[in-house]
């Protein structure tokens, strides 16, 4: 097993077996979000493959593939964000933070999490307004399928709400001395 896979297993095991019930519940909820996100990306690939074959082989394009793949992409991205944060796999530029001491690194991570809380909280709040407006108006996509826009717009407050809660969870764990190191991902 590679070093990255061992770190991933340790982080997952640590959260899954944490003494606090709320940490275990959060872990399971966000794990489910990550699995749904991955499944949606697979569905997107299948839809696009189907559309290409239908259009170029059978010259029979569909009216639904673009709307459904876009819907899946928005939901996959919004649901996957909290999973990425939980696994500490966000893109990081750590040139300067690697030169800092342990306390300064922790403070830097706290400030980053605080920024995520404010930004995603703001998006969640206004996302609910957009969702409410699209439901009241009965808005639908401009395509031939006419998919109701609330189906797409509901991903925004749900996904960013989960991201806000996950960032708050990470801040609590940081101050509870249950802080885990970041994952190293090499490309």
C-alpha positions in Angstrom: 0.0 0.0 0.0 1.4 3.4 -0.9 2.1 6.1 1.7 -0.8 8.3 0.4 -3.2 5.3 0.7 -2.0 4.6 4.3 -2.5 8.3 5.3 -6.0 8.2 3.7 -6.9 5.0 5.6 -5.6 6.5 8.9 -7.6 9.7 8.5 -10.8 7.8 7.6 -10.3 5.3 10.4 -9.6 8.2 12.9 -12.9 9.9 12.0 -15.0 6.7 11.7 -13.8 5.6 15.2 -13.7 9.0 16.9 -15.2 9.0 20.4 -17.5 11.9 19.6 -20.8 10.8 18.0 -21.1 14.1 16.0 -17.7 13.5 14.4 -18.7 9.9 13.3 -22.0 11.1 12.0 -20.4 13.9 10.1 -17.8 11.5 8.7 -20.5 9.1 7.4 -22.6 12.0 5.9 -19.7 13.5 4.1 -18.5 10.1 3.0 -22.0 9.5 1.4 -21.7 12.9 -0.3 -18.3 11.9 -1.7 -19.7 8.6 -3.0 -22.7 10.3 -4.6 -20.4 12.9 -6.2 -18.2 10.1 -7.7 -21.3 8.2 -8.9 -22.6 11.4 -10.5 -19.3 11.9 -12.4 -19.6 8.3 -13.7 -23.2 9.1 -14.8 -22.0 12.2 -16.6 -19.4 10.2 -18.5 -22.1 7.6 -19.5 -24.5 10.4 -20.6 -21.9 12.1 -22.7 -20.8 8.8 -24.3 -24.4 8.0 -25.1 -25.0 11.4 -26.6 -21.8 11.2 -28.8 -22.8 7.7 -30.1 -26.5 8.7 -30.6 -25.5 11.9 -32.4 -22.6 10.8 -34.6 -23.3 7.1 -35.2 -27.1 7.1 -35.4 -27.7 10.8 -36.2 -30.3 10.9 -33.5 -29.3 13.4 -30.8 -31.2 13.6 -27.5 -32.9 16.6 -26.0 -32.1 15.6 -22.5 -28.3 14.9 -22.3 -27.1 18.4 -22.0 -29.5 19.4 -19.2 -29.1 16.1 -17.2 -25.3 16.1 -17.5 -25.2 19.8 -16.3 -27.5 19.0 -13.4 -25.3 16.0 -12.4 -22.1 18.1 -12.8 -23.4 20.9 -10.5 -24.6 18.4 -7.9 -21.4 16.4 -8.1 -19.3 19.5 -7.6 -21.3 20.9 -4.7 -21.6 17.6 -2.9 -17.9 16.8 -3.5 -16.6 20.0 -1.9 -17.2 19.0 1.7 -15.6 15.6 1.0 -12.5 17.2 -0.3 -12.3 19.5 2.7 -12.8 16.6 5.1 -10.0 14.7 3.5 -7.8 17.9 3.6 -7.2 17.5 -0.2 -7.8 21.1 -1.2 -5.2 22.6 -3.5 -2.6 24.3 -1.3 0.3 26.5 -2.1 2.4 25.7 1.0 5.7 27.3 0.0 5.5 29.9 2.8 3.6 27.8 5.4 6.2 25.0 5.2 8.7 27.6 6.6 6.4 28.4 9.6 6.4 26.7 13.0 3.6 24.4 14.1 1.5 27.1 15.8 1.8 29.5 12.8 0.7 26.6 10.5 -2.3 26.0 12.7 -3.2 29.7 12.7 -2.8 29.8 8.9 -5.1 26.8 8.6 -7.6 28.4 11.0 -7.7 31.6 8.9 -8.2 29.5 5.7 -11.1 27.7 7.3 -12.6 30.9 8.6 -12.5 32.3 5.0 -14.2 29.1 3.8 -16.9 29.5 6.5 -17.6 33.1 5.6 -17.6 32.5 1.8 -19.6 29.3 1.8 -22.0 30.7 4.5 -22.6 33.7 2.3 -23.2 31.5 -0.8 -25.5 29.3 1.3 -27.6 32.2 2.5 -28.0 33.7 -1.0 -28.5 30.3 -2.5 -31.6 29.8 -0.4 -32.9 33.1 -1.8 -32.2 32.0 -5.4 -33.9 28.6 -4.7 -37.0 30.2 -3.2 -37.2 32.6 -6.1 -37.0 29.9 -8.7 -39.7 27.8 -7.0 -42.0 30.8 -6.7 -41.5 31.8 -10.3 -41.7 28.2 -11.6 -38.6 28.8 -13.6 -37.4 26.2 -16.0 -34.3 25.8 -18.3 -34.5 27.3 -21.7 -33.8 24.0 -23.4 -36.4 21.7 -25.0 -36.4 19.5 -21.9 -37.5 22.5 -19.7 -36.0 21.1 -16.5 -37.2 23.1 -13.4 -34.4 25.3 -12.2 -35.0 24.5 -8.5 -33.5 21.1 -9.3 -30.2 22.7 -10.2 -30.3 25.7 -7.8 -31.0 23.5 -4.8 -27.5 22.1 -5.1 -26.0 25.5 -4.2 -27.4 26.0 -0.6 -27.2 22.2 0.1 -23.6 21.8 -1.1 -22.3 25.1 0.3 -24.2 24.5 3.5 -22.4 21.2 3.9 -19.1 22.9 3.1 -19.8 25.5 5.8 -20.6 22.8 8.4 -17.5 20.9 7.4 -15.2 23.9 7.8 -16.7 24.6 11.2 -16.2 20.9 12.1 -12.5 21.2 11.1 -12.1 24.3 13.2 -13.6 22.5 16.2 -11.3 19.5 15.7 -8.4 21.8 15.4 -9.0 23.4 18.8 -9.8 20.0 20.4 -6.3 18.9 19.6 -7.7 16.3 17.2 -6.0 18.0 14.3 -4.8 15.8 11.4 -2.1 16.7 9.0 -2.8 17.5 5.4 -2.7 14.9 2.7 0.1 15.0 0.2 -1.0 14.4 -3.3 1.7 14.2 -6.0 0.8 14.6 -9.6 
